[in-house]
Amino acid sequence: MGACDIVMLAVGAPRRRRGAVLGLGARLQDALVECLSTDRAALTVRAGRGVVTVRGEVGSLEQISRASRVIDAFHGDTEIVNLVRLRRAAD
């Protein structure tokens, strides 16, 4: 079991109180930074109106796959939009 698997196990059930979406966004960003071994600047997690949106660019298809697995682990009443893309190579 890798560090990413441990992070996803620690996610737990979604909170059911006011501000839960903001808390979910923060926990999701922490899990993504840990699992993707990247810094916070690489990914933006925005939360509001019952929706959490994840945007950013990563360097490999494997990182996109790992990001998708982490995002899928955050289930519940909140919609999560995954907009993580592969970084384009410099020309």
Protein Blocks (a to p, Z undefined) as FASTA:
>chain_A
ZZklmmmmmnopadddehklmmmmmmmmmmmmmmnopafklpccddeehiacdedddfbf
klmmmmmmmmmmmgcjbdcddfbdcddddZZ
